[in-house]
Amino acid sequence: MEKVSVDELKNYLGKEVQLHGWVYNTRSSGKISFLLFRDGTGIVQAILYHPDHREELVKRFEELNQETSIVLVGKVREDKRSPLGIELDIVDFNIISKSIDYPISPKEHGVDFLQSNRHLWLRSKKQSSIMRIRSDVVFFAREFFNNRKFLCIDAPIFTPSACEGTTTLFEVDYFNDKKVYLSQSGQLYMEAAALAYGKVYCFGPAFRAEKSKTRRHLTEFWQIEPEVAFFDIDDDMELAEDLVIYLVQKILERRTDDLKILERDIKPLENIKKPFYRITYEDAIKILNKKGIEIKFGDDFGAPDEAAISFEFDRPVFVHRYPTQIKAFYMKKDKDREDLALGFDMIAGEGYGETIGGGQREDDYDTLLKRINENNLPVENFKWYLDLRKYGSVPHSGFGLGIERFVQWITKTQHIREVIPFARTLDRTEP
């Protein structure tokens, strides 16, 4: 008898199989008992018809509680009413370990309760679907870059200085009374790698000590960051566009069932094709002003502003050429307008805001040194970064795609804390 998983059952019609997993739920009606069985790859319904079995097995079925772990033997048969198209007729089962008073029942629970029990909440149907989609996003993002001959370079987590704003750094005590910081981004290190290898990317965690409680903020999140030598801002936006289209297509191919479980309308996702819209920051200001939103040149966009912009378009939109004053020190200025930086944000559709941020980097030594001083950053910490502009500097660009923000949009999840296995927010560090 073969040991199989739920997602493989359709290949075993008419055969007896063995599965290892947990009780998702049970119910009985007259002489029939129903078991929803899960194993991490999916959930299948198994049927126990009492007259066909010995009394001892029927009584054992009554001992099954939510999340009891079992070994299940069943015969696979077709059932078009089932979401999987198949069901199991129970032949036998053995209890591995009982689950007593499992705290997360099928009833409604508050968000704080579920977050406090996140280690158990992950077992639920919708959370499982989100995690499977997240896993695929990571896998296919790597595949996308590997197929294009990008080299994966790991960036350090401990850094000597800020990449973004210094006010959002987590400070860590290092050896010999030295202070270091948790990385906000691997970008600066990817710039060094791009000038060594041409096309590179990193994937890893980032940390922002931003005291925000919005549904789009985490203090610890994951991002994938490519960097390419000889790329300008237009090349960079095209690469970001290609990546997003590739990821969405792969999720639509592989995770249709999970999107159904999440009740995700896939029509907006099916519309994500070339070309994405491209508007300037000043165009975006005009759109917002027409909507009655008071915002002027030099103001940064908040989440409501990004959402308002997104509703004007039927697919993602790139907003580019932001004011230099609101962009990071390393962003190259537009040669035609010194007050504009060659940076962009990709704003996802359906009210979801920035998902990708990037742009062209300053490649001139003197200009970059001036920008570091203007931002009151310690020059000594950036000596190695300035070296990149001394020894064979070239135009180069890159971006960061936030995994959680992307998954939140694709799954249309209300709060970002549900799309990361264990969320770290302003007021939560457990479990």
N, C-alpha and C positions, 0 to 999 in steps of 0.2 A: 504494500500500500504506500503510495507516494505522499510525502509531506509537502503541502503546497500552501500558498498564500491566497488571500481573498481575491486579489487582482488577477490571479492566474486561473480561477475556477472555470471560466468560460471555455477553457481548453480541455476540460475533463468531463464533458457531458456524459452521463450514464455510468460514470465510474465512482467507486468509493475512494475517498481521500481523507487525509488526516491534516488537521489544522491546529496551530497553537496560538492562543490569544486570550481574550477577555470577554466577559459578558457585558454587552452594552445596555441591554434591557431585556426583560421577559414579560410575557403575559399569557394568560390561559383563557380558553373559551370552550366550555364543555369538555369534549374528549380530545381537544387539540391544544397543544402548548406551542408558543412561539418564542424563539430565541433570536435576538439581534446580537450577532457575534462580530467582534472587531479584532483585527490583528495589526493595525498600523498602516496597512495598505488599502483598507476599505472596510465596509460593513456589509454583511450578508445576513439574510433571514434564514433560519433553520427551523424546520417543523418537526414536532414530535407528535405522532398520531397514537394516542394511548393504546387502543386495541391491538396495535401491531407490536407492542413491547411488553416485556415483563414488568410486573408491578414495582419491582425494586428500582428500575430505571426511572419510572414516572415519579416515584417518591424522591429520588435523588435530584430530579429536575426542580422540585420545589425548594431545594436548598440553595439554588443559584441566586445569588444577589448581584446587584450592579457592581461591575469591576472585579468579580471573582475570576481568577485565572484558571483556564481549563485546556485540556486536550480534547478536541472534538473530532469524531469520525462521522462522516456523512456521505450520502450519495447525491451527486450533482444532477439536477434536472433543469430543463428550460422552463422559465416562467416569464412571459412577456410583460406581466404587470409589475415585475420587480425592476427597480432602477438599474440593476446589473444585468437583467435579462435571465437570471438564473436564481434558483433557491437550492437549499440543502434539505434532504430528508435525514433526520438524525438516526444514526445506527447505534452510536454509543458515545459516551464522554467520561472523562475523569477530571475531578477537581484537583488542581495543583495547590491553590491557596485561596481561602475564602476572604471575601471583602465584607467587613462588618461596618454598618453605618457610614457608608460612603457619603461625604458631605455635599457633593454637587448632584442634586437630583434633577429630573426633567423639568421641574418648575422654574419660574423666573428667579434670578438672583441679582443682587446689586453689583455694580461694577467693582466697588472696593472689595467686596467679598470674593469675587472671581479673581481679581488681581492678587489678593492675599493667598488664594489657592491656585495660583497659576500653574504650579507643578502638577496639579490634577486637571485643571481646566484644559490643558493641552490635549487631553484625551477626547474632548468633545468633537462632534462631527464637523462643525464649521471651522473650529480651530485647526483640526487636522487638515482640512482642505486648504486653509491659508498657508500652513507650514509646507505642504507639498508644493504649492505654487511658488512660495518663497525659495524653496530648494531648487526648483527648476530655473527660476530667474538667475540665481547664482551660477548654476551649471552652464546655462546657455550664454550668459554674459562672458564667462571664461571661454566657452567654445567660439563665440563670435570673434574675440580678439586672437585666440590661438589660430583660428582659420585664416586670419589676416596677417599672420606671422609677427604678432606682437610678442615681446618677451615679458614674462611675468617677473617683476622685481618686488621683493618685500620691503616695505618702508618700516623704519623703527617706530615703536610706540612711545618711547622716551625721547623727547626732543629738547634742545637747549633754548628754544625761542618760539615765538608765535608764528603761525602761518597766516591766520586770520587776525581778528581783533584780540588785543592783549587782555581785554576784560573778560574773555570767556575761556580762560585757561584754567585747567586743574593743575595746581602746583603739587609736586611730590618731593619729599625729602630723599636725597640721594646720598651716596657715600661721601665722607669727608665734608659734611655740612654743605654740600652742593645742592642747588635747586634745579630740578628739571621739570618738564611739563608733559602731560599726556597729550598725544598728538591730536591736533584738530584736522589734519589732512596729511596724506603722503605726497602731496603735489611737489613740494620743493625738491624732494629726493627723486621724484620721477623726472623732474627737469634734468637733473644730473645724469640719470640713467638714459634719458632720451638723447642727450648729446654724446652718449657712449654707444648706444645701440640703435638709435633711429626711432623705433616704435616700441613703446613699453606700456605696461599697466600694473597697478597694484590693487589688491583687494584686501580690506581689513577694517578693523574698528576705528572709529574716531570719537573724540570726546569734546563736548562743548559745555562749559560751565555757564550756560545761559539760563537765567531765572525766568523761564517761560512755562506756562501751564496749558498752552494751546494743544489742540488735538493733532498737531503736526510736529511736535517737538519731543525729542528724547535727549538725555545727557550722554548716552552712549548709543552709537548707531554704526551701521556698516555701509561702506561705499566702495565702488569700483572706479578707479581713476586712471584713464589713459593719458599719455603725453606723447606728442609726435614732433620730431624735428622737421623743419621746413614747412610747417603747417601755419596758415594764417587763420583768422577768425572764421572765414567762410568754409574752409576745409574742415575746421573743428565742428561747426554746426552740422555739416553734412555727415560727419562720422557719428555724431550723437543721434541724428535722425535715423541713420542706418541701424544703429544699435537698438533703438527703441522699436523700430518696425520688426526687426529680427526677434526680439524678445516677445513681443505681443503675438506674433505669428506662431511661435513655438508653444506659448501657453494655450492659444486657441486650438492648436493641434493636439496637445497632450492632456490638457486639463479641463476638457469640456464638462465632465461629470462633476468636478470640484466647483467649477463656476456655476453649475446648476444648483448644487447644494447651497452655495452662497447667494443664490437668487440674483446673480449678476446678469444684467442685460448686456449681451455681447455685441449688439449692433454698433454701439459707439466704438468698440474695440476693432470690429471688422472694418471700420472706416479709417483706421490708422494706416494711411498709405502716403507715399510721396506725392507731392511735396508738402512739408509742414509749412505753416504760415511764418513769415518773417516780418516783424515790425520793429521800428526803432523805439527807444525809451520815450521819445517825444511823441511818437504816434500813440503809444500806450497812455500817456498823460491826456491826450485829446479824447481818447475813448472813455476814460474815467470821468473826465469833466462833463462829457455829453450825458453820462449816466447820473450826473448830479453829485459826483464824489469830488470833494474839494482836495485837490492835490496839485502841487506846483513843481516846477523844475528844481531838482536837488533833493526832493523827498524820496525816500526809499519806499518800495511797495510792501504793504503788509499782506497777511493772508486774505483778508476780505477784498483787497484791491486785485490780487492775483486771481481770485475766484471770479470777480467781475469781468476781468479781461478774458478768462477762459470761456465764459458763456457766449462770447462773441464769435467763437470759432467752433467748427465741427471736428477739429483734430488739434493736436498740440501746436503751440505757437512759440516761436523764438522771439524774445524781446532782447534787442542788442543795442550796444552803444549807450551805456549808462553814464551819468555824470562821474567824472574821475573822483570827485570828493567822497562818493559813497561806495567806491570799489577799493579792493585791496591794493597795497603798495606795489605789488608785482605786475599789475595789469598795464599793458602797453596803451599809450594814448593814441587816439586817432590823429594821423598826420595832418588831416584837413581841419580838425577842431581839437585843440588842446584840452578843452573842457570835457571831452568825452573819452571814455575808456573802451577799448576793444573787447568788452566782455559781454556775455549773454546769459540769460536764464531760459530754460525750456519750461514753459508753463503747460502742465497737462490739462486735459479737458474735463468737463463735467463738474467744474467748481474746485477741482484739485489744483493746487498751485505749483510752485517751483519744484521740479523733480530733478533737473540737471542744472548745474551752474558751471560756467567755464569761460574760456576766452584765450586771447593771445597774450603772451608774457612779454614783459619788457626785456629786450635783448641787448640794450646799450648799457655799458658799465657806468658811465657818468650819470646818466639819467636814473638808473636804478639806485645808485648811491644817494643821489639827491632825494629820491622818494623815501628811502629808509630813514634818512635824517628828518625829513618833513613829518614822518609818522612817529618820531621819537623812539625808534627802535635801536637796540644796541648793535652798532656796526660790527663789533668783534664777533658777535654770534652769527653774523651773515657773511663772514669772510669767505667761507667755502662756496656760498651761493653766488657771491660776486665773482669768484674765480671762474665760474661758468661763462661769464661775459668777457673774460680776459683771454681765454684760450679757445679760439675757434667758435665764437658765438654765432648763432644762426637764429632766424625767426623760428618760434616754436609755440605750440598751443596745446591745450588739454582741457579736460573737464572732469567733474565728479558726478556720478549718478548715485543718489541715495537709495539703497536697497529698500529700506522701509517705506519711503515715500512712493517709490515706484510700485511696490506690492500693495500699498494702501489704495493707490489709484486703480490698479488692475483688478483688485478684488472689491473695490468700492466699499472699503471698510471705514467706519465712521472715525475711529480713533487709532492713531499710529501705534499705541501700546499693544494692540492685538496682532500686529504683524511682525513682531520680534518675539522670539521664544520667552525671554525674561526681560521685561522692560525696566530700564533705569530712568527715572524721572526726578523732578525736583524734590518730591516727597516720598519716593519709593526706591529702596535698595534691596528689598526682599520679595519673593524668595530668591 
